[in-house]
Amino acid sequence: MLGTANKPLEKLTNDKMRHLLLLKNSEKYLDRLTDSMHAQLRLSDKMEDSIEEMKLRVIEAEKTYEDVEPKLKKAIENTKYLKSCVESALSSRYKGRPVRIMGEINTL
């Protein structure tokens, strides 16, 4: 019997019902809810603009990469050539003994 009486009571006191009652009876609650929704709408618009801006930045970065990539490859080739020249010059100074330059230059 107590269970049958609690079911309607639970339905009247759940969060949805409380929310609906507050909407009906409290203008302050309605104003706060409206302000909150407007703030979320503004934030949504701001995020959409940000997404468009990020897409433009990605396109610009890809274009910059395409412009710089050939120069980088050329610089790497020149560095490797200069490394081999320095190794052979040092080798000739040390009576033909092989000289190997170690370090980050080998990671290119």
Summary of the structure (lengths in Angstrom):
residues: 108
radius of gyration: 35.7
end to end distance: 81.8
largest distance: 107.0
contacts: 201
relative contact order: 0.04
helix: 87%
strand: 0%
